[in-house]
Amino acid sequence: MKGQRTYRRLTLSELGAWQGPRPNALLLDARDADSHARDGWPGAVLLTAANQDELLLRTDRRRPILIYCYHGHASQDLAQMFADFGFTDVCDVIGGHAAWHPSREP
């Protein structure tokens, strides 16, 4: 589809290089609240149905966004949604939280 905005998928090995020049990136944890509280990435915000619209409508579209979920599936749809809303630097993590810390996933 011509003109469709896209996002980038990052491997764990690419994550540090992406985050380095983006210290203000918004990290979004798309897992459940208990998982987020237990082992969410430092500085990550829990992304829920309750705050999704506010994040989409009130966050600067130029702010880098990194989304992760359990295994890297739901984060793809969420990353595309942020890109569709005009965010210019959106990524998700291939393999999700499980790739980062596989022993803690259900």
Residue pairs with C-beta under 8 A, 6 or more apart in sequence:
4 84
5 83
5 84
5 86
5 87
5 88
6 80
6 83
7 76
7 79
7 80
7 82
7 83
7 90
7 91
7 92
8 18
8 90
8 91
8 92
9 72
9 76
9 79
9 91
9 92
9 93
9 94
10 18
10 66
10 91
10 92
10 93
10 94
11 93
11 94
11 95
12 93
12 94
12 95
12 99
12 100
15 66
15 93
18 66
18 91
19 25
19 66
22 64
22 89
24 63
24 64
25 63
25 64
25 65
25 66
26 45
26 55
26 59
26 63
26 64
26 65
26 66
27 41
27 43
27 44
27 45
27 66
27 68
28 44
28 45
28 46
28 47
28 55
28 65
28 66
28 67
28 68
28 78
29 35
29 36
29 40
29 41
29 44
29 45
29 46
29 47
29 68
29 69
29 97
30 47
30 67
30 68
30 69
30 74
30 75
30 78
31 40
31 46
31 68
31 69
31 70
31 97
33 46
33 48
35 70
35 97
35 106
36 44
36 46
38 104
39 97
39 101
39 104
40 46
41 68
41 97
41 100
44 68
45 51
45 55
47 55
47 67
47 78
56 81
56 82
56 85
59 65
59 87
61 85
61 86
61 87
61 88
62 88
62 89
63 87
63 89
64 89
64 90
64 91
65 79
65 82
65 87
65 89
65 90
65 91
66 90
66 91
66 92
66 93
67 75
67 78
67 79
67 82
67 90
67 91
67 92
67 93
68 75
68 92
68 93
68 96
68 97
68 100
69 75
69 78
69 92
69 96
69 97
70 96
70 97
70 98
70 105
70 106
71 95
71 96
71 97
71 98
71 99
71 105
72 92
72 93
72 94
72 95
72 96
72 98
72 99
73 96
75 92
75 93
75 96
76 92
78 92
79 90
79 91
79 92
82 90
83 90
93 99
93 100
97 104
97 105
98 105
